[in-house]
Amino acid sequence: MANCHDLFQKYHDVVKLNFSKKDSLKKGKNALRKKIKEYFSNNLKAESPKFWSQGSYALRTIVNPLDGEYDIDDGVYLQNIGTIKDKWPAPQTVHKWIYDAVKGHTKEDPIDKRTCVRVVYSGQYHVDLPIYGIYNKEHYLAEKGESGWHVSNPQTLHNWFMKQLKVNGEQLRTSVKYLKAWADYQTKTKSVTLPSGLILTVLVAENYTLRDRDDAAFGRTVKNIYQKVSSALVVYNPVEKSEILTERLTDKQKKDFIKLLLGLLNSANEALGQQNKKEACKIWRKEFGDRFPCCDDIKESDDKVLHTRAPAILKDDARSA
């Protein structure tokens, strides 16, 4: 079997967040925190919020998007709303506090969304600022609309993923990035809307299989995911089973994802069954795009090397899985 582990590793180096981007995101996040603290101190004469990074930035599963605009989340934990939940201000009110605090920080006005306030660094990244209150040691998200203040604690999801990582190793996190980068490419080239990074992360973490090689681990994990969702795409929050993460996806979005996932699985079957490394590379590039290493760069000596220990992970065709 053609061994494309090294090509996957090179692809990872391309799609992962590099040091300069990390530094830029950190500076932008810290600048917003400073603005919010100053607003609470100077304008509201109130105790400043505390902050906790969440999502892919905190999990270190963020990938370089094809459109160049990163998405990071920084939770704002209010300390000035008191301990009696029934007397908390409305979500619209606390959203306005954060909106006013960050307005003017960038050229574009902030966007007051349903679950957060978004600050856009045009052409670079945007920072989502979800707002929380704590009552009786429980975290509540300030969501505009009918949901209002409701229980939501992203820290528990973060801790859950870190436990999965401790058990399975770093290849799990790498596999998440491969699937997210694949979904980004499919979204841009097929003009479809695929599940969020959170949903993809949970799918990988719940269906991951360790292998010596990244190409083999990714292929097996994709197969496990497809077997789970092929009949119905339903993904639960692993730390709050009453929450269905996929409930806001349309039927078309679900069908598109399952169809593209089947295509990815069939490609993985084909690539992992190849004896010619260059041909296997061409198959992977169809799924990942031209950010995946160029097949023409493969040396003739490498092209003839076969992997003597076949992973034997995708023997059955995807459609019969």
C-alpha positions in Angstrom: 0.0 0.0 0.0 1.2 3.5 -0.8 2.3 5.3 2.3 1.1 8.9 2.3 1.7 9.7 5.9 4.5 12.2 5.1 2.2 14.0 2.6 -0.5 14.3 5.3 2.1 15.7 7.7 3.1 18.3 5.1 -0.6 19.1 4.5 -1.0 19.6 8.3 1.9 22.1 8.2 0.0 24.1 5.6 -3.4 24.1 7.2 -2.4 24.5 10.9 -2.2 27.9 12.5 1.4 29.2 12.3 3.2 31.3 14.9 2.6 34.7 13.3 -1.1 34.0 13.0 -1.3 32.8 16.6 0.4 36.0 17.7 -1.9 38.2 15.7 -5.0 36.5 17.0 -3.7 36.7 20.6 -3.0 40.4 20.3 -6.5 41.1 18.8 -8.2 39.1 21.5 -6.3 40.8 24.3 -7.0 44.2 22.8 -10.7 43.5 22.9 -10.5 42.3 26.5 -8.8 45.6 27.4 -11.5 47.6 25.7 -14.3 45.8 27.5 -12.6 46.1 30.9 -12.1 49.8 30.4 -15.8 50.3 29.3 -17.1 48.5 32.4 -14.7 50.5 34.7 -15.2 53.9 33.1 -18.7 53.9 31.7 -20.6 51.4 33.8 -18.7 51.9 37.0 -18.9 48.2 37.5 -16.7 45.2 38.1 -15.0 44.1 34.9 -15.9 40.7 33.3 -13.6 37.7 33.3 -12.7 36.0 30.1 -12.2 32.4 28.9 -11.1 31.4 25.4 -13.2 28.7 23.9 -13.9 26.8 20.7 -11.3 25.7 18.1 -8.8 28.4 19.2 -8.7 27.0 22.8 -8.7 23.4 21.6 -5.9 24.2 19.1 -7.9 22.7 16.2 -8.2 25.9 14.2 -7.2 25.6 10.6 -6.2 28.1 7.9 -9.4 28.9 6.0 -9.3 29.3 2.3 -11.0 32.7 2.5 -8.4 33.8 5.0 -10.8 34.9 7.7 -10.3 33.0 11.0 -13.1 32.6 13.6 -12.2 32.6 17.3 -14.4 32.7 20.4 -13.7 34.5 23.6 -16.3 34.1 26.4 -17.2 37.1 28.4 -18.2 36.2 32.0 -20.1 39.0 33.7 -19.3 39.8 37.3 -21.6 42.7 37.8 -25.1 41.2 37.4 -25.6 39.9 40.9 -26.4 36.5 42.4 -30.2 36.6 42.0 -30.9 35.3 38.5 -34.4 36.6 38.3 -33.0 40.2 38.6 -30.4 39.8 35.9 -30.7 42.3 33.0 -32.2 41.0 29.7 -29.7 39.4 27.2 -30.4 42.4 24.9 -29.0 44.7 27.6 -25.8 42.9 28.2 -25.3 42.4 24.5 -25.5 46.2 24.2 -22.8 46.6 26.9 -20.4 44.5 25.0 -21.4 46.1 21.6 -20.8 49.6 22.9 -17.5 48.5 24.6 -16.0 47.3 21.3 -17.6 49.7 18.9 -15.0 51.7 17.0 -12.3 49.2 17.7 -12.1 48.1 14.1 -13.2 49.8 10.8 -16.4 47.7 10.6 -19.1 48.0 13.2 -19.6 45.1 15.5 -22.4 42.6 14.7 -24.9 41.9 17.4 -25.8 38.3 16.8 -28.2 36.1 18.6 -25.6 34.3 20.7 -22.7 36.7 20.7 -21.3 40.1 19.6 -18.9 39.7 16.7 -15.9 42.0 16.0 -14.5 41.8 12.5 -10.9 42.4 11.7 -11.6 42.8 7.9 -9.9 40.2 5.7 -8.1 38.6 8.7 -10.4 37.2 11.3 -13.4 37.8 13.5 -13.8 37.4 17.2 -17.1 36.1 18.6 -17.9 37.3 22.2 -20.6 35.1 23.8 -21.7 36.5 27.1 -22.3 34.5 30.3 -23.6 34.8 33.8 -23.0 32.4 36.6 -25.8 31.3 39.0 -25.6 28.5 41.6 -22.3 27.4 40.0 -24.1 27.0 36.7 -23.2 28.9 33.5 -25.9 30.7 31.5 -25.5 32.1 28.0 -27.2 35.4 27.2 -29.1 34.6 24.0 -31.4 37.1 22.4 -34.9 35.9 21.5 -37.0 33.2 23.1 -34.1 31.3 24.6 -33.1 34.1 26.9 -30.6 33.2 29.6 -30.1 29.4 29.4 -27.6 26.9 30.7 -24.5 26.6 28.5 -21.0 25.8 29.7 -18.4 25.5 26.9 -15.8 24.8 29.5 -17.2 21.3 30.1 -17.0 20.5 26.3 -13.4 21.8 26.3 -12.6 19.5 29.2 -14.3 16.6 27.5 -12.2 17.0 24.3 -9.0 17.3 26.3 -9.8 14.0 28.0 -10.3 12.4 24.6 -7.0 13.8 23.6 -5.3 12.4 26.7 -6.6 9.0 25.9 -6.0 8.9 22.2 -3.0 11.2 21.6 -2.2 14.1 19.4 -3.2 12.3 16.2 -6.8 12.8 17.3 -6.4 16.6 17.1 -4.6 16.3 13.8 -7.5 14.2 12.4 -9.9 17.0 13.4 -7.9 19.5 11.5 -7.8 17.3 8.4 -11.6 16.9 8.4 -12.1 20.6 9.0 -9.7 21.6 6.2 -11.5 19.1 3.9 -14.9 20.6 4.8 -13.5 24.1 4.1 -12.4 23.0 0.6 -15.6 21.3 -0.1 -17.6 24.3 1.0 -15.7 26.7 -1.2 -15.6 24.5 -4.3 -19.1 22.9 -4.1 -20.9 26.0 -2.8 -22.5 24.0 0.0 -22.9 24.6 3.7 -21.5 21.9 5.9 -21.7 21.2 9.6 -19.9 23.6 12.0 -16.4 23.0 13.3 -17.9 21.9 16.6 -19.9 19.2 15.0 -17.0 18.0 13.0 -14.8 18.0 16.1 -17.3 15.9 18.0 -17.7 13.4 15.1 -14.0 12.9 14.9 -13.5 12.6 18.7 -16.3 10.0 19.0 -15.3 8.0 16.0 -11.5 8.2 15.9 -9.3 5.2 15.4 -5.6 5.3 16.1 -3.2 4.1 13.4 0.6 4.4 12.8 0.0 6.6 9.8 -2.1 9.7 9.5 -3.6 8.7 6.2 -4.7 5.3 7.6 -6.1 6.9 10.8 -8.0 9.5 8.9 -9.5 6.9 6.5 -10.7 4.7 9.3 -12.1 7.6 11.2 -14.0 8.8 8.2 -15.4 5.3 7.7 -16.6 5.2 11.3 -18.2 8.6 10.9 -20.0 7.6 7.7 -21.3 4.4 9.3 -22.7 6.5 12.2 -24.4 9.3 10.1 -25.3 7.6 6.8 -28.9 6.8 7.9 -29.5 10.0 10.0 -27.2 12.9 10.8 -27.8 13.4 14.5 -25.0 14.6 16.7 -25.5 15.2 20.4 -23.5 17.5 22.7 -21.3 14.9 24.4 -21.6 16.7 27.8 -25.3 17.7 27.5 -27.2 14.9 25.8 -30.4 16.9 25.6 -28.7 19.3 23.2 -28.7 18.2 19.5 -25.9 20.0 17.8 -27.3 19.2 14.3 -30.9 20.4 14.9 -30.4 23.7 13.1 -29.0 22.0 9.9 -31.5 21.8 7.0 -32.3 18.6 5.3 -30.3 19.7 2.3 -27.3 20.5 4.4 -27.5 17.1 6.0 -27.8 15.3 2.6 -24.9 17.3 1.2 -22.7 16.4 4.0 -23.5 12.7 3.9 -23.1 12.6 0.1 -19.7 14.4 0.3 -18.6 12.2 3.2 -19.4 9.1 1.1 -17.2 10.5 -1.7 -14.4 11.1 0.8 -14.7 7.6 2.1 -14.6 6.1 -1.4 -11.5 8.2 -2.2 -9.9 7.0 1.1 -10.6 3.4 0.1 -9.1 4.0 -3.3 -6.0 5.9 -2.1 -5.2 3.5 0.7 -5.5 0.6 -1.7 -3.1 2.1 -4.2 0.4 0.7 -4.7 1.6 3.8 -6.5 2.2 6.7 -4.1 1.8 9.3 -6.8 -1.6 8.0 -7.8 -2.7 7.9 -4.2 -1.6 11.5 -3.9 -3.7 12.5 -6.8 -6.8 11.0 -5.2 -6.2 12.8 -1.9 -5.7 16.1 -3.8 -9.2 15.7 -5.3 -10.6 15.8 -1.8 -8.3 18.3 -0.1 -7.4 20.6 -3.0 -4.1 22.0 -4.2 -3.0 22.8 -0.6 -2.3 19.0 -0.3 1.3 18.4 -1.5 1.9 18.3 -5.2 2.2 14.8 -6.6 4.9 15.9 -9.1 7.2 16.5 -6.1 7.2 12.8 -5.2 10.5 11.2 -6.0 10.6 8.1 -8.2 12.2 6.1 -5.4 9.4 7.1 -3.0 6.8 6.3 -5.7 7.9 2.7 -5.8 8.0 2.1 -2.1 5.1 0.0 -0.7 4.0 -0.1 2.9 4.6 -3.7 3.9 2.2 -3.6 6.9 -1.2 -2.9 5.3 -3.5 -1.2 7.8 -6.4 -3.3 6.5 -8.9 -0.7 7.6 -11.1 -0.2 4.6 -11.3 -3.6 2.9 -15.1 -3.3 2.4 -16.3 -0.7 -0.1 -17.9 2.4 1.5 -21.3 1.6 0.1 -21.4 -1.8 1.8 -20.2 -0.5 5.1 
